Amino acid sequence: MNNMSSPDKTLAESDFLALVGQRVRQARAEASLTRRELAARCGLSQRYLAQLESGQGNISILLIRRVAAALSVSLPALLAESPERADRAQRIALIGLRGAGKSTLGRALADRLGFRFVELDQEVERELGARLESIFTMYGQDAYRDAERRVLERVIGSAGRCVIATGGSIVVEPATYDLLRRRCLTVWLQARPEDHMNRVIAQGDLRPMRGRDFAMAELRTILEQRHRLYALADVTIDTSGREPEACLAQLLALVGPG
């Protein structure tokens, strides 16, 4: 499994603590909390929070998790040494083929974090006023790709904190995937071909059953071709043979406030 990429640059310890303190102050202001109220939520003294916010906290990772949880802010947002990375942590994008668990885990993650959940393909359907199948039939793939890019730009620009479940093929459109990776914290939900297939069938789509051998071979080929692109994500989580609750717990540990 991939770990999140290293910070863009290393800050001096005093500068890093000052940056974390600034982010705590900003998050507390956005949450409309007094220092006393935040102290009560996370079980720390007001004096300790004052030291933290002034850049003199020297706080342990376990205590900073408690502060982040009380503010409903992700750990990456508080601890990232790059402002750009901290901004990306406010938008978590799930990538992977259909059947990876993007919708199920995306909704659950958004609910736990208090973020908005966005199903990108549904937004494309609203944009063009048709179901995906009809979009490809009536307008073609280029029209879908253009709409996908427009919708993603709008979501990134207006949704604030959100969890985005993307279409499985977004990684093959270089400009759109680059936008996603630059502006969002990306998570690849990886699964075995058999898991993808079985989950699609469980969703009520029985088309793969009519040519299962061919469909499975095609699925393996697609996964092999896209592996390098999916692997560019900040985080990779293997959902094969695992209950959604276990995957959600791992997701929260990696991208959530704890």
Long-range contacts (C-beta under 8 A, 24 or more apart in sequence): 1-235, 1-236, 1-237, 1-238, 2-188, 2-231, 2-233, 2-234, 2-235, 2-236, 3-235, 4-76, 4-185, 4-234, 4-235, 4-254, 5-234, 7-80, 7-81, 7-82, 7-85, 8-81, 8-82, 8-84, 8-85, 9-81, 9-82, 10-81, 11-81, 14-55, 16-81, 17-55, 17-56, 17-57, 17-58, 17-59, 18-55, 19-55, 19-81, 20-52, 20-55, 20-57, 20-59, 20-64, 20-78, 20-79, 21-52, 21-53, 21-54, 21-55, 21-56, 21-57, 22-53, 22-55, 23-73, 23-77, 23-78, 23-86, 24-49, 24-52, 24-53, 24-67, 24-71, 24-78, 25-53, 27-71, 27-73, 27-77, 27-78, 28-53, 28-71, 31-71, 31-72, 33-71, 38-67, 38-70, 38-71, 41-70, 42-66, 42-67, 42-69, 42-70, 65-257, 65-258, 66-258, 68-257, 68-258, 69-257, 69-258, 71-257, 72-113, 72-114, 72-257, 73-257, 74-113, 74-255, 74-256, 74-257, 75-255, 75-256, 75-257, 75-258, 76-185, 76-255, 85-185, 87-183, 88-182, 88-183, 88-184, 88-185, 89-185, 89-255, 90-160, 90-161, 90-162, 91-156, 91-159, 91-161, 91-162, 91-163, 91-164, 91-183, 91-184, 91-185, 92-162, 92-163, 92-164, 92-184, 92-185, 92-187, 92-255, 93-163, 93-164, 93-166, 93-180, 93-184, 93-185, 93-186, 93-187, 94-163, 94-164, 94-165, 94-166, 94-186, 94-187, 94-189, 95-166, 95-168, 95-170, 95-171, 95-180, 95-186, 95-187, 95-188, 95-189, 95-230, 95-233, 96-168, 96-188, 96-189, 96-190, 96-191, 96-230, 97-168, 97-191, 97-196, 97-219, 97-222, 97-223, 97-226, 98-168, 98-196, 98-200, 99-191, 99-195, 99-196, 99-197, 99-198, 99-199, 99-200, 99-203, 100-168, 100-189, 100-190, 100-191, 100-196, 100-199, 100-239, 101-189, 101-191, 101-199, 101-239, 101-244, 101-247, 102-165, 102-166, 102-189, 103-165, 104-244, 105-189, 105-239, 105-244, 105-247, 105-248, 105-251, 106-163, 106-164, 106-165, 107-163, 108-244, 108-248, 109-163, 109-248, 109-251, 109-252, 109-255, 109-256, 110-162, 110-163, 112-248, 112-252, 112-256, 113-161, 113-163, 113-252, 113-256, 113-257, 114-161, 115-161, 115-162, 115-163, 116-159, 116-160, 116-161, 116-162, 116-163, 117-162, 117-163, 117-165, 118-155, 118-159, 118-162, 118-163, 118-164, 118-165, 119-165, 120-148, 120-151, 120-152, 120-155, 120-164, 120-165, 120-166, 120-167, 120-170, 121-167, 123-151, 123-154, 123-155, 124-148, 124-151, 124-167, 127-151, 145-173, 145-176, 148-173, 148-176, 149-173, 149-175, 149-176, 149-179, 152-176, 152-179, 152-180, 153-179, 156-183, 156-184, 171-226, 171-229, 171-230, 171-232, 172-226, 172-229, 177-229, 177-232, 181-232, 181-233, 185-234, 185-235, 185-255, 186-232, 186-233, 186-234, 186-235, 187-233, 187-234, 187-235, 187-236, 187-237, 187-251, 187-254, 187-255, 188-230, 188-231, 188-233, 188-235, 188-236, 188-237, 189-237, 189-239, 189-247, 190-230, 190-236, 190-237, 190-238, 190-239, 190-240, 191-238, 191-239, 191-240, 192-240, 192-241, 193-219, 193-220, 193-223, 195-239, 195-240, 195-241, 196-223
